[in-house]
Amino acid sequence: MSEVRWIIPKSWEWTTISRIGKVVGGGTPSSKVVENFSSNGIPWVTPADLSGYTNSYISRGRRDLSDIGYASCGATLLPIGTVLYSSRAPIGYCVIAAKELSTSQGFKNIILKKGILPEYVRYYLLSSKNYAESLASGTTFLELSGQRVGEIAIPLAPFNEQKRIVDKIESLMSHTFIAKSKLNKVPALIDNFKKTLLKNLFQKKTIEGFDEAFMRDLTISTQNGLSKRHGDNGRPINVLRLSDLSDAKFKGESPRTIVLTDTEEEKFILRKGDLLCIRVNGSESLVGRMLTWNEEQKWAFCDHFIRFSLDLEKVVPEYIEYFFSTESVRNIIETSFVSSAGQKTVNQTMIGNIKVPLPTKKIQTEIVNHIKSAFLWLEQVKLDCTRSNAKLSVLETMIFSEAFNGKLVKQDENDENANSLLSKMDSEKISSTKNINPKNIKKNSMTSNPKARFLEDSESWPENGLPFVDIAQRITIPHDTMRDIIFSLLSEEEPILQQFFNVEKNCMYLKRKK
């Protein structure tokens, strides 16, 4: 008897994955044997192939198996429509096979019986990641066994209602997907805007008529930081380290103290208005970045920094800080630093030789204030986008919750109930295809006449495409066969079909690429 996780409609049934399908593992041949892999062999998918993968369907991973590799491991050729579910590192990736393929042992694959939509199962599994993880075991990393995947409880709706639920989820999720896609582009747009703003403010024509000066001529003194990591005499002082920064901005949330003598304290203590340059870092985008010290607390600084004590009669420290963030200066630094053992290093001489445009201090202050105001607004925009993205994720969770509680679409009393559907499935057997010689595997029926008719008809589609309902009325092909054809064509390396959401018509469209 299946676990009852919540109350569902009367026409539904709680059941298990093992009752609605067969759980099949994957396999991985030895990576030391080059001949186990092929550039054009048996499609093979690993969890790594799904990192960042957003499509519902997949036709192959980064590598194929050769016949030898396939025969040497536990991989099984899986039919179209199989639900591929990653069972470790991490648990919860889920896609649908768009063509016959195999997987690594990082998957527990579900070959479904008739009357179960793979999309329905996929959406449920995606919404049940925490539940699935609660069934997993392991010390090094959590893993779901095939038996455990088979025990996953699933609320089964009547077949026709499964279709309605999937269609409704896809309609709603297409809106959240579009919104998330646009929001995810905002941080890059903000970064580009910042670069453009800095470029425009510091270009010569903006501050025309003013001199340039070498950085060294604007500096009273320079000093590399403290190299010792502990002391016995003196008193404890907070010492600034790279870990006290976030994106070259001071955080200081977990300060480390070192006992310093009076002489060391005098030499390495930071004063308001000091300009700190990141002297060494593994990231080329951080080395050479500047930070203006404006803190009241007493801090010294370690040897990962160079301190520039500026001539405050000539220059505003934050003006220099922002100037060193411009692309022109970053290009100088990133083509001039010394790299050793993965660390990038700049020195006082290199930084001192960089020319700085030098308007009056009044104009410097105006430029700094303009940048601060713009950056503050941009950071608020970025924060708002992050919050909106989080709200969309909550909305998606609510959509799934409504869907699998039976509240997203209406029940239809004419639908065959899920109990009858399960009774029919109990006698259905699913056989493994492992023993079939890959060379003798017959081509899928999608390569025969139905696909040819579909492609021929698609050449006469309107330029702006058609919805699936209209396409189904044009061609006498069974619904499921046509669905398979579309999935196959969309998943090709260079697909001739394009799927998109028609905002005006509020539904998904397909069009033929010319």
ZAMARGU-4260 file (C-alpha; in steps of 0.2 Angstrom, whole numbers, plus 5000, padded with zeros to 4 digits):
<rodrens>
0) 5000/5000/5000 | 5007/5017/4995 | 5010/5031/5008 | 4996/5044/5008 | 5005/5061/5009
5) 4990/5072/5008 | 4971/5071/5003 | 4968/5070/4984 | 4952/5069/4974 | 4941/5053/4974
10) 4945/5049/4956 | 4964/5049/4960 | 4974/5036/4969 | 4990/5036/4979 | 5002/5023/4971
15) 5021/5020/4969 | 5033/5023/4955 | 5036/5004/4954 | 5018/5001/4951 | 5017/5013/4936
20) 5034/5009/4928 | 5050/5000/4929 | 5065/5007/4937 | 5081/5004/4927 | 5098/5009/4932
25) 5112/5015/4921 | 5131/5011/4919 | 5147/5019/4916 | 5162/5010/4907 | 5180/5013/4912
30) 5185/5031/4907 | 5203/5024/4905 | 5198/5015/4889 | 5196/5027/4875 | 5187/5015/4864
35) 5173/5014/4877 | 5167/5031/4870 | 5162/5038/4853 | 5158/5054/4845 | 5143/5046/4836
40) 5138/5031/4845 | 5124/5026/4858 | 5118/5042/4866 | 5123/5043/4885 | 5118/5055/4898
45) 5126/5059/4915 | 5120/5070/4929 | 5134/5083/4924 | 5125/5085/4907 | 5110/5091/4917
50) 5119/5105/4927 | 5111/5121/4921 | 5100/5111/4908 | 5082/5119/4908 | 5074/5109/4894
55) 5061/5095/4898 | 5068/5083/4885 | 5085/5077/4881 | 5092/5067/4866 | 5110/5064/4871
60) 5124/5070/4883 | 5141/5077/4880 | 5148/5059/4875 | 5141/5044/4867 | 5145/5026/4871
65) 5153/5015/4858 | 5146/4997/4856 | 5161/4991/4866 | 5158/5003/4880 | 5139/4999/4880
70) 5142/4981/4881 | 5155/4983/4895 | 5144/4992/4908 | 5127/4991/4916 | 5120/5005/4904
75) 5103/5000/4896 | 5095/5007/4881 | 5080/5016/4886 | 5064/5020/4875 | 5058/5037/4871
80) 5047/5044/4885 | 5058/5036/4899 | 5060/5048/4914 | 5078/5050/4918 | 5080/5054/4937
85) 5097/5058/4945 | 5098/5048/4961 | 5115/5055/4967 | 5127/5070/4966 | 5114/5078/4966
90) 5097/5070/4968 | 5083/5078/4958 | 5088/5082/4941 | 5074/5075/4930 | 5072/5075/4911
95) 5063/5065/4898 | 5071/5054/4884 | 5067/5062/4867 | 5075/5047/4858 | 5082/5030/4863
100) 5097/5033/4874 | 5107/5026/4890 | 5113/5034/4906 | 5127/5033/4918 | 5124/5025/4935
105) 5120/5042/4942 | 5102/5039/4936 | 5087/5028/4941 | 5077/5029/4925 | 5058/5026/4925
110) 5051/5017/4910 | 5032/5021/4911 | 5017/5010/4908 | 5003/5015/4896 | 4992/5028/4903
115) 5005/5038/4912 | 5012/5054/4905 | 5031/5056/4907 | 5028/5075/4909 | 5016/5072/4923
120) 5029/5061/4932 | 5043/5073/4929 | 5034/5088/4936 | 5029/5078/4951 | 5047/5072/4954
125) 5054/5090/4952 | 5042/5096/4965 | 5046/5082/4977 | 5065/5084/4979 | 5065/5086/4998
130) 5054/5071/4999 | 5065/5060/4988 | 5080/5066/4998 | 5072/5060/5014 | 5071/5042/5007
135) 5090/5043/5002 | 5104/5035/5012 | 5123/5037/5012 | 5138/5044/5022 | 5149/5052/5009
140) 5134/5058/4998 | 5115/5054/4998 | 5110/5041/4985 | 5093/5034/4981 | 5093/5015/4977
145) 5082/5008/4963 | 5071/5001/4977 | 5069/5017/4985 | 5064/5026/4969 | 5051/5013/4966
150) 5044/5016/4983 | 5042/5035/4980 | 5023/5039/4983 | 5015/5048/4968 | 4997/5054/4967
155) 4990/5047/4951 | 4976/5057/4942 | 4966/5049/4928 | 4975/5050/4911 | 4964/5064/4903
160) 4967/5074/4919 | 4985/5071/4918 | 4985/5079/4901 | 4975/5094/4908 | 4987/5096/4922
165) 5002/5095/4911 | 4995/5108/4899 | 4990/5120/4913 | 5007/5118/4922 | 5016/5122/4905
170) 5005/5137/4901 | 5008/5144/4919 | 5027/5140/4919 | 5030/5147/4902 | 5026/5164/4910
175) 5037/5162/4925 | 5051/5155/4913 | 5050/5171/4903 | 5050/5182/4918 | 5065/5173/4926
180) 5074/5173/4910 | 5072/5192/4909 | 5077/5194/4927 | 5092/5183/4926 | 5099/5195/4912
185) 5098/5210/4924 | 5114/5208/4934 | 5124/5207/4917 | 5115/5222/4911 | 5119/5231/4927
190) 5137/5227/4926 | 5138/5233/4908 | 5129/5249/4913 | 5142/5252/4927 | 5156/5249/4915
195) 5149/5262/4903 | 5145/5274/4916 | 5163/5274/4923 | 5170/5275/4905 | 5160/5290/4901
200) 5164/5299/4917 | 5183/5296/4916 | 5185/5298/4897 | 5196/5314/4892 | 5182/5323/4884
205) 5171/5323/4900 | 5185/5331/4910 | 5193/5340/4895 | 5205/5354/4900 | 5213/5345/4915
210) 5230/5337/4917 | 5235/5319/4919 | 5246/5313/4933 | 5255/5297/4937 | 5248/5288/4952
215) 5265/5289/4960 | 5264/5308/4960 | 5248/5308/4969 | 5255/5298/4983 | 5264/5303/4999
220) 5269/5286/5004 | 5266/5267/4999 | 5268/5252/5010 | 5265/5234/5008 | 5256/5226/5023
225) 5261/5216/5038 | 5268/5199/5034 | 5268/5191/5051 | 5254/5180/5056 | 5256/5180/5075
230) 5265/5190/5089 | 5270/5189/5107 | 5273/5207/5112 | 5261/5221/5111 | 5243/5222/5110
235) 5230/5213/5099 | 5225/5223/5084 | 5212/5218/5070 | 5222/5214/5054 | 5213/5216/5037
240) 5214/5201/5026 | 5206/5196/5009 | 5192/5186/5018 | 5187/5203/5026 | 5181/5209/5009
245) 5167/5204/4997 | 5169/5210/4979 | 5183/5222/4985 | 5171/5230/4998 | 5175/5229/5017
250) 5164/5218/5027 | 5175/5213/5042 | 5162/5201/5050 | 5175/5189/5057 | 5190/5199/5061
255) 5207/5191/5065 | 5218/5199/5078 | 5237/5199/5079 | 5248/5205/5093 | 5257/5220/5087
260) 5271/5231/5095 | 5269/5250/5096 | 5282/5251/5081 | 5272/5239/5070 | 5255/5247/5075
265) 5262/5264/5070 | 5268/5257/5053 | 5253/5246/5048 | 5238/5255/5056 | 5225/5261/5043
270) 5219/5279/5043 | 5204/5286/5035 | 5207/5291/5017 | 5220/5277/5015 | 5218/5269/4998
275) 5221/5250/4999 | 5226/5240/4983 | 5224/5221/4982 | 5242/5216/4979 | 5239/5197/4977
280) 5224/5186/4973 | 5220/5171/4963 | 5207/5180/4953 | 5213/5192/4939 | 5197/5202/4941
285) 5201/5206/4959 | 5220/5209/4959 | 5224/5228/4958 | 5206/5233/4964 | 5206/5248/4976
290) 5197/5251/4992 | 5195/5267/5001 | 5197/5265/5020 | 5183/5275/5029 | 5181/5264/5045
295) 5183/5272/5063 | 5189/5256/5071 | 5208/5253/5072 | 5214/5240/5059 | 5231/5236/5053
300) 5233/5227/5035 | 5241/5211/5030 | 5254/5209/5015 | 5240/5205/5003 | 5237/5224/5001
305) 5247/5239/4996 | 5243/5255/5006 | 5243/5271/4996 | 5243/5287/5007 | 5237/5300/4995
310) 5240/5318/4994 | 5223/5324/4999 | 5227/5342/4993 | 5227/5335/4975 | 5215/5320/4975
315) 5199/5312/4982 | 5203/5294/4987 | 5186/5287/4981 | 5189/5296/4964 | 5205/5285/4962
320) 5196/5270/4968 | 5182/5271/4955 | 5195/5276/4941 | 5204/5260/4945 | 5188/5250/4941
325) 5187/5257/4923 | 5190/5245/4909 | 5205/5254/4903 | 5214/5253/4919 | 5208/5235/4922
330) 5215/5231/4905 | 5232/5238/4910 | 5232/5228/4926 | 5226/5212/4919 | 5240/5212/4905
335) 5254/5217/4917 | 5252/5207/4933 | 5264/5193/4937 | 5257/5176/4939 | 5265/5162/4949
340) 5258/5146/4957 | 5240/5152/4952 | 5242/5169/4961 | 5242/5186/4952 | 5252/5199/4959
345) 5254/5218/4956 | 5268/5229/4964 | 5270/5247/4969 | 5279/5252/4954 | 5266/5245/4941
350) 5252/5254/4950 | 5262/5270/4952 | 5265/5271/4933 | 5247/5272/4929 | 5241/5289/4923
355) 5226/5297/4931 | 5215/5311/4924 | 5216/5325/4937 | 5202/5338/4937 | 5199/5349/4952
360) 5194/5341/4968 | 5177/5349/4966 | 5174/5340/4950 | 5182/5324/4957 | 5169/5325/4971
365) 5155/5328/4959 | 5160/5312/4949 | 5161/5302/4965 | 5144/5307/4971 | 5137/5304/4954
370) 5144/5286/4953 | 5139/5283/4971 | 5121/5288/4968 | 5120/5278/4952 | 5128/5262/4959
375) 5116/5263/4974 | 5101/5264/4963 | 5108/5249/4952 | 5111/5239/4968 | 5093/5241/4973
380) 5087/5236/4956 | 5098/5220/4957 | 5091/5217/4975 | 5073/5219/4968 | 5076/5207/4954
385) 5083/5194/4966 | 5068/5196/4977 | 5056/5194/4962 | 5065/5179/4956 | 5063/5171/4973
390) 5044/5175/4973 | 5043/5167/4956 | 5051/5151/4963 | 5038/5152/4977 | 5024/5154/4964
395) 5031/5138/4954 | 5031/5129/4971 | 5012/5134/4973 | 5008/5129/4955 | 5015/5111/4958
400) 5006/5110/4975 | 4989/5115/4967 | 4993/5103/4953 | 4996/5087/4963 | 4983/5091/4976
405) 4970/5091/4962 | 4966/5109/4963 | 4974/5116/4947 | 4961/5110/4935 | 4944/5103/4937
410) 4940/5085/4938 | 4929/5077/4925 | 4917/5063/4930 | 4918/5056/4913 | 4937/5052/4915
415) 4942/5034/4919 | 4947/5035/4937 | 4965/5031/4942 | 4960/5015/4951 | 4954/5007/4935
420) 4970/5014/4926 | 4981/5005/4939 | 4971/4989/4937 | 4975/4988/4919 | 4993/4992/4922
425) 4996/4978/4934 | 4996/4965/4920 | 5008/4975/4909 | 5026/4969/4908 | 5041/4980/4903
430) 5056/4971/4897 | 5074/4977/4897 | 5083/4981/4880 | 5100/4978/4887 | 5103/4962/4878
435) 5099/4969/4861 | 5114/4972/4850 | 5115/4990/4847 | 5119/4987/4829 | 5103/4978/4826
440) 5092/4991/4835 | 5078/4996/4823 | 5075/5014/4820 | 5061/5022/4829 | 5045/5023/4820
445) 5046/5042/4820 | 5058/5040/4805 | 5045/5032/4794 | 5030/5040/4785 | 5022/5050/4799
450) 5037/5060/4801 | 5039/5063/4783 | 5021/5069/4782 | 5024/5080/4796 | 5039/5088/4789
455) 5031/5090/4772 | 5016/5099/4780 | 5027/5110/4790 | 5034/5118/4775 | 5018/5126/4772
460) 5015/5133/4789 | 5012/5152/4792 | 5028/5161/4795 | 5023/5165/4813 | 5019/5147/4817
465) 5004/5137/4823 | 4998/5130/4840 | 4999/5111/4842 | 4980/5110/4841 | 4980/5118/4824
470) 4994/5106/4818 | 4985/5091/4824 | 4970/5096/4814 | 4980/5097/4798 | 4988/5080/4798
475) 4980/5063/4801 | 4994/5057/4813 | 4989/5049/4831 | 4991/5062/4845 | 5005/5053/4854
480) 5015/5049/4838 | 5014/5067/4833 | 5020/5072/4850 | 5035/5060/4849 | 5039/5068/4832
485) 5039/5085/4838 | 5050/5081/4853 | 5062/5072/4842 | 5064/5087/4830 | 5065/5100/4844
490) 5079/5090/4852 | 5090/5088/4837 | 5107/5097/4837 | 5102/5109/4824 | 5083/5108/4826
495) 5072/5113/4811 | 5057/5117/4823 | 5057/5131/4835 | 5045/5131/4850 | 5040/5148/4858
500) 5027/5156/4868 | 5015/5167/4859 | 5010/5181/4871 | 4996/5187/4861 | 4988/5170/4859
505) 4993/5165/4877 | 4999/5148/4871 | 5014/5138/4865 | 5017/5139/4846 | 5028/5129/4834
510) 5036/5136/4818 | 5047/5128/4804 | 5064/5137/4802 | 5068/5142/4785
</rodrens>
